[in-house]
Amino acid sequence: MRRRQFIASLLVAVLTGRNDSAARSEGFEVSNGVPEKIRLIPDKWHIHNVGRLADGSSFLVDSQLDPAGGTPRDFVCTFIFDHDGRLVEHSIELIGVRDAYPRGSVGSAKDRHLATLGKRAIAGIWVRPFEVESNGTVFGLIPRQTEDGAWRVEFMPGNTLSFYPPWEAGGYDT
């Protein structure tokens, strides 16, 4: 884990020309502790629908699952954040019990959610951890401490993405 954090920090410095003190001067705390904000960076693997809206707010649209109770349920979620990364609006749509709904339902729901956003640009964003309740479960980007004392921010309820320090690098596991 420490090696991965070192490599991620090095990549941030090399690719962005920024170091930890530059990130601090921009108002982002560089730490391995509980983050004030985390960076979501679009990529070709798992983070596709993040960016900015015409009014300057940020968005995240993705699918999520709730494995509780032994019967996984699938959802499509839209989260809207203000200019400081605070959650200001959300929409969570229950698609159904896994494998009990028509094929393509999740993709169609994502398309509907994205269409409601209007003009948007895919871009990296900074967001604050948050949690909201919907359909009897808790959703959000929720900080959790691991057994070895390290901090992660998990996309819940399914823990489908698990972000780790350095927070400005946007690194995650699936």
Residue pairs with C-beta under 8 A, 6 or more apart in sequence:
1 148
1 150
1 164
4 164
4 171
5 32
5 164
5 165
5 166
8 165
8 166
8 169
8 171
9 20
9 166
9 169
11 169
12 18
12 166
12 168
12 169
13 19
18 168
20 30
20 166
23 30
23 168
24 30
28 36
28 37
28 126
28 167
28 168
29 35
29 36
29 37
29 167
30 166
30 167
30 168
31 165
31 167
32 150
32 151
32 165
32 166
33 151
34 129
34 143
34 151
35 129
35 143
35 151
35 153
35 165
35 167
36 128
37 85
37 126
37 127
37 128
37 167
38 126
38 127
38 129
38 141
38 153
38 163
38 167
38 170
39 124
39 125
39 126
39 167
39 168
39 169
39 170
40 47
40 50
40 60
40 124
40 125
40 126
40 127
40 170
41 47
41 50
41 124
41 170
42 48
42 49
42 50
42 51
42 122
42 123
42 124
46 160
46 161
46 172
46 174
47 62
47 161
47 172
48 62
48 122
49 59
49 60
49 61
49 62
49 110
49 114
49 122
50 58
50 59
50 60
50 61
50 122
50 123
50 124
50 125
51 58
51 59
51 120
51 121
51 122
51 123
51 125
52 58
52 59
52 120
52 121
52 123
52 125
53 59
53 80
53 117
53 118
53 119
53 120
54 118
54 119
54 120
56 83
57 80
57 81
57 82
57 83
57 88
58 80
58 81
58 82
58 85
58 125
58 126
58 127
59 78
59 79
59 80
59 81
59 117
59 120
59 125
60 77
60 78
60 79
60 81
60 125
60 127
61 76
61 77
61 78
61 79
61 110
61 113
61 114
61 117
62 76
62 77
62 110
62 155
62 160
63 74
63 75
63 76
63 77
63 95
63 106
63 109
63 110
63 160
64 74
64 75
64 76
64 77
64 92
64 139
64 155
64 156
64 157
64 158
64 160
65 72
65 73
65 74
65 75
65 98
65 157
65 158
65 160
66 72
66 73
66 75
66 135
66 137
66 157
66 158
67 157
67 158
68 137
68 157
71 97
71 98
72 97
72 98
73 94
73 95
73 96
73 97
73 98
73 135
74 94
74 95
74 96
74 97
74 98
74 101
74 105
74 106
75 92
75 93
75 94
75 95
75 134
75 135
75 139
76 92
76 93
76 95
76 106
76 109
76 110
76 112
76 113
77 90
77 91
77 92
77 93
77 113
77 139
78 90
78 91
78 92
78 113
78 116
78 117
79 87
79 89
79 90
79 127
79 130
80 87
80 88
80 89
80 90
81 87
81 88
81 125
81 127
81 128
82 88
84 128
85 125
85 126
85 127
85 128
86 128
86 130
87 127
87 128
87 130
87 132
87 140
90 132
90 134
90 139
91 113
91 116
92 132
92 134
92 135
92 139
93 109
93 113
94 135
95 101
95 105
95 106
95 109
96 105
114 120
124 170
127 141
129 140
129 141
129 142
129 143
129 153
130 140
130 141
130 142
131 138
131 139
131 140
131 141
131 142
131 156
132 138
132 139
132 140
133 139
137 157
138 156
138 157
139 156
139 157
140 155
140 156
141 153
141 154
141 155
141 156
141 163
142 153
142 154
142 156
143 151
143 152
143 153
144 151
144 152
144 153
144 154
145 151
145 152
146 152
150 164
150 165
151 164
151 165
152 162
152 163
152 164
153 162
153 163
153 164
153 167
154 161
154 162
154 163
155 161
155 162
155 163
160 174
161 172
161 173
161 174
162 172
162 173
162 174
163 170
163 171
163 172
164 171
164 172
164 173
